[in-house]
Amino acid sequence: MIRTIIFDLDDTLLWDEKSIATAFAKTCQFAAKQYDVNPMELEAAVREAARTLYATYETYAHTQLIGINPFEGLWGTFDDEGEAFQRMKKLIPSYQKDAWTRGLQVCGIHNEEYGKTLAARFIEERKKAPFVYEETFSVLDQLKGNYKLVLLTNGAPSLQQTKLAITPEIAPYFDEIVISGAFGKGKPDPSIFTYVLEKTSTPVEQALMIGDNLMTDILGSSRVGMRSVWINRENKPKHDEIRPDFEISHLDELFTILGELSDLNE
């Protein structure tokens, strides 16, 4: 019998990938009004510059441990407790400006001040673009009260709380919200899954992890013997070694799985 259901946040309940893509599109279209630049080419150049720059910082190992990607760095403030986050807080304004400035340079535009303008514009556009999957709230409505619900998300506390603040309907569904940056390690480290089980007093066989990422959600839960559901909306290829217990393409399919698991215990 499943008692506790653990949800990932980004690209499981929130459509973060679409939010980032929308912020890029809006910002690059804004730039195209000022300069003769192809918005899609500028976006590609900024994404590449962001990835390259991000990996050069001394904080990179920490971002990998916590699970913060380069594009979250383009709009986060990282005003969080801890030495590593405070180092990120100091360097992030330059990172944001430099990523956009370098992207502009690839497109033949050399204007550092405008890179700073676009960096600020991207942050504004990302905050205006919170997308939630169409079934998220109906699924959570049906689960609330019947299961203990936990939100387990990788990232900086400040950034993940911002996402929840601009989508205020989500947080009230959850009995516990665990953010990797506050815990100290992120998925797939088994310790954060063990922490959730202990915090909710849930035996591992009575917990179920739902997430979109094989390398974090599914791998991590498997390391503690927890059953998992891979939400694979985009028909991504399977992994030879990391195998979820269940695979779905829409969150509504979760209820069939819960029914099957309930039947096994009767």
C-alpha positions as CSV (number, residue, x, y, z in Angstrom):
1,M,0.0,0.0,0.0
2,I,1.4,3.4,-1.0
3,R,1.1,6.0,1.7
4,T,3.5,8.7,0.6
5,I,3.9,10.1,-2.9
6,I,7.0,12.1,-3.7
7,F,6.9,14.5,-6.7
8,D,9.7,16.2,-8.5
9,L,8.8,19.9,-9.4
10,D,10.6,21.0,-12.6
11,D,9.2,19.4,-15.7
12,T,7.0,17.1,-13.7
13,L,4.5,19.5,-12.2
14,L,5.9,22.8,-13.5
15,W,6.8,23.0,-17.2
16,D,10.1,24.7,-16.5
17,E,11.6,23.9,-19.9
18,K,8.7,25.9,-21.6
19,S,9.2,28.7,-19.1
20,I,12.8,29.1,-20.0
21,A,12.2,28.8,-23.7
22,T,9.5,31.4,-23.5
23,A,11.8,33.8,-21.6
24,F,14.5,33.3,-24.2
25,A,12.2,33.9,-27.1
26,K,10.7,37.1,-25.6
27,T,14.1,38.5,-24.7
28,C,15.7,37.7,-28.1
29,Q,12.7,39.2,-29.9
30,F,13.1,42.3,-27.8
31,A,16.8,42.4,-28.9
32,A,15.8,42.0,-32.5
33,K,13.8,45.3,-32.3
34,Q,17.1,47.1,-31.4
35,Y,19.5,45.2,-33.6
36,D,19.4,43.3,-36.9
37,V,19.8,39.9,-35.2
38,N,18.0,36.6,-35.7
39,P,16.3,35.8,-32.4
40,M,16.9,32.0,-32.7
41,E,20.5,32.5,-33.5
42,L,20.9,34.8,-30.5
43,E,19.2,32.3,-28.2
44,A,21.5,29.5,-29.4
45,A,24.5,31.6,-28.8
46,V,23.5,32.7,-25.3
47,R,22.6,29.2,-24.3
48,E,26.1,28.0,-25.4
49,A,27.8,30.9,-23.7
50,A,25.9,30.2,-20.5
51,R,26.9,26.5,-20.5
52,T,30.5,27.3,-21.2
53,L,30.8,30.1,-18.6
54,Y,28.9,28.2,-15.9
55,A,31.4,25.3,-16.0
56,T,34.3,27.6,-15.4
57,Y,33.3,28.9,-12.0
58,E,34.6,27.6,-8.7
59,T,31.0,27.1,-7.7
60,Y,30.3,24.6,-10.5
61,A,30.9,21.5,-8.3
62,H,28.4,22.8,-5.8
63,T,25.8,23.5,-8.5
64,Q,26.2,20.0,-9.8
65,L,25.8,18.6,-6.2
66,I,22.7,20.6,-5.6
67,G,21.3,20.3,-9.1
68,I,21.3,23.9,-10.5
69,N,21.6,24.2,-14.3
70,P,23.1,27.1,-16.2
71,F,19.7,28.5,-17.3
72,E,18.5,28.7,-13.7
73,G,21.7,30.7,-13.1
74,L,20.5,33.2,-15.7
75,W,17.6,34.3,-13.5
76,G,18.4,33.3,-10.0
77,T,19.8,35.5,-7.2
78,F,21.1,32.7,-4.9
79,D,20.7,34.8,-1.8
80,D,20.8,31.6,0.3
81,E,22.6,30.5,3.4
82,G,26.0,28.9,3.1
83,E,29.4,29.9,1.8
84,A,28.9,28.3,-1.7
85,F,25.6,30.1,-2.3
86,Q,27.1,33.4,-1.1
87,R,30.0,33.0,-3.6
88,M,27.3,32.3,-6.3
89,K,25.4,35.4,-5.2
90,K,28.5,37.6,-5.8
91,L,29.4,36.2,-9.2
92,I,25.9,35.7,-10.7
93,P,25.3,39.3,-11.9
94,S,28.5,39.1,-14.0
95,Y,27.6,35.6,-15.2
96,Q,24.2,36.8,-16.4
97,K,25.6,39.9,-18.1
98,D,28.5,38.0,-19.7
99,A,26.4,35.2,-21.1
100,W,24.2,37.7,-22.9
101,T,27.2,39.9,-24.0
102,R,29.0,36.9,-25.4
103,G,25.9,35.7,-27.2
104,L,25.6,39.1,-28.8
105,Q,29.2,39.0,-29.8
106,V,28.7,35.8,-31.6
107,C,25.9,37.6,-33.6
108,G,28.3,40.4,-34.4
109,I,27.1,42.9,-31.8
110,H,29.7,44.2,-29.3
111,N,27.8,46.1,-26.6
112,E,28.4,45.1,-23.0
113,E,25.8,47.5,-21.7
114,Y,23.1,46.0,-23.9
115,G,24.2,42.6,-22.6
116,K,23.4,43.8,-19.2
117,T,20.0,45.1,-20.4
118,L,19.1,41.7,-21.9
119,A,20.2,39.9,-18.8
120,A,17.7,42.0,-16.7
121,R,15.0,41.5,-19.4
122,F,15.4,37.7,-19.3
123,I,14.9,37.7,-15.5
124,E,11.7,39.8,-16.0
125,E,10.4,37.5,-18.8
126,R,11.1,34.3,-16.9
127,K,9.1,35.5,-13.8
128,K,6.2,36.3,-16.1
129,A,6.2,32.9,-17.7
130,P,5.2,30.2,-15.1
131,F,3.8,27.3,-16.9
132,V,2.0,24.3,-15.3
133,Y,1.1,21.1,-17.0
134,E,-2.6,21.0,-17.8
135,E,-3.3,17.9,-15.5
136,T,-1.2,19.0,-12.5
137,F,-3.9,20.5,-10.4
138,S,-6.6,17.9,-11.2
139,V,-4.2,15.1,-10.3
140,L,-3.1,16.8,-7.0
141,D,-6.7,17.5,-6.2
142,Q,-7.5,13.7,-6.3
143,L,-4.4,12.7,-4.3
144,K,-4.6,15.4,-1.6
145,G,-6.1,13.9,1.6
146,N,-5.6,10.3,0.4
147,Y,-1.8,10.3,0.5
148,K,1.0,12.1,2.2
149,L,2.4,14.4,-0.5
150,V,6.0,15.5,-0.7
151,L,7.7,17.9,-3.1
152,L,11.3,16.9,-3.6
153,T,13.2,19.4,-5.8
154,N,16.8,20.1,-6.7
155,G,17.9,23.6,-6.7
156,A,18.7,26.7,-4.6
157,P,16.0,27.4,-2.0
158,S,15.6,31.0,-3.1
159,L,15.0,30.1,-6.8
160,Q,12.7,27.1,-6.1
161,Q,10.7,29.3,-3.6
162,T,10.4,31.9,-6.3
163,K,9.0,29.3,-8.7
164,L,6.5,28.3,-6.0
165,A,5.7,32.0,-5.3
166,I,4.8,32.7,-8.9
167,T,2.7,29.6,-9.0
168,P,1.1,29.9,-5.5
169,E,-1.5,27.1,-6.0
170,I,1.1,24.3,-5.8
171,A,2.7,24.5,-2.4
172,P,-0.5,24.1,-0.3
173,Y,-1.0,20.6,-1.7
174,F,2.2,19.3,-0.1
175,D,2.7,18.1,3.5
176,E,6.5,18.5,3.1
177,I,8.7,20.5,0.7
178,V,12.3,19.4,0.5
179,I,14.8,21.5,-1.5
180,S,18.2,20.1,-2.2
181,G,20.0,23.4,-1.6
182,A,18.7,23.5,1.9
183,F,19.4,19.9,2.6
184,G,23.0,20.0,1.3
185,K,22.9,17.3,-1.4
186,G,20.6,16.8,-4.3
187,K,19.0,13.9,-6.2
188,P,20.3,11.3,-7.1
189,D,22.2,11.2,-3.8
190,P,20.4,8.5,-1.7
191,S,20.7,10.6,1.5
192,I,18.0,13.1,0.4
193,F,15.6,10.2,-0.3
194,T,16.3,8.6,3.1
195,Y,15.7,12.0,4.7
196,V,12.3,12.3,3.1
197,L,11.4,8.8,4.3
198,E,12.5,9.6,7.9
199,K,10.8,13.0,7.9
200,T,7.5,11.5,6.8
201,S,7.9,8.2,8.9
202,T,7.3,6.2,5.7
203,P,8.7,2.7,5.2
204,V,10.4,2.6,1.8
205,E,7.9,0.1,0.4
206,Q,5.1,2.5,1.1
207,A,6.6,5.4,-0.9
208,L,6.5,6.2,-4.6
209,M,8.7,8.7,-6.5
210,I,7.4,10.5,-9.6
211,G,9.7,12.5,-11.8
212,D,10.8,13.2,-15.3
213,N,14.6,12.8,-14.9
214,L,16.1,9.3,-15.1
215,M,19.5,10.5,-13.8
216,T,18.1,12.2,-10.7
217,D,14.6,11.1,-9.7
218,I,14.7,7.5,-10.9
219,L,18.3,6.7,-10.2
220,G,18.2,8.3,-6.7
221,S,15.0,6.6,-5.6
222,S,16.3,3.2,-6.9
223,R,19.4,3.6,-4.7
224,V,17.2,3.4,-1.5
225,G,14.9,0.7,-2.9
226,M,12.0,3.0,-3.6
227,R,9.6,2.3,-6.4
228,S,9.4,5.0,-9.1
229,V,7.3,6.4,-11.9
230,W,9.0,8.0,-14.9
231,I,6.9,10.7,-16.5
232,N,8.2,10.6,-20.1
233,R,6.0,13.1,-21.9
234,E,8.4,13.5,-24.8
235,N,9.0,9.8,-25.6
236,K,12.7,10.1,-24.6
237,P,14.8,6.9,-25.1
238,K,15.0,4.4,-22.3
239,H,18.3,3.9,-20.4
240,D,19.9,0.4,-20.4
241,E,20.7,0.5,-16.7
242,I,18.4,3.0,-15.0
243,R,15.0,1.5,-15.1
244,P,11.8,2.9,-13.5
245,D,9.2,0.6,-12.1
246,F,6.6,2.3,-14.2
247,E,6.6,4.7,-17.2
248,I,3.8,7.1,-18.1
249,S,3.4,9.9,-20.6
250,H,0.7,11.8,-18.7
251,L,0.2,12.3,-14.9
252,D,-3.4,11.0,-15.1
253,E,-1.9,7.5,-15.8
254,L,-0.7,7.5,-12.2
255,F,-4.1,6.4,-10.9
256,T,-3.9,3.2,-12.8
257,I,-0.5,2.4,-11.2
258,L,-1.8,3.3,-7.7
259,G,-4.8,0.9,-8.4
260,E,-2.4,-1.9,-9.4
261,L,-0.2,-1.4,-6.3
262,S,-3.3,-1.3,-4.1
263,D,-4.5,-4.6,-5.6
264,L,-1.2,-6.3,-4.9
265,N,-1.8,-5.7,-1.2
266,E,-5.3,-7.1,-1.0
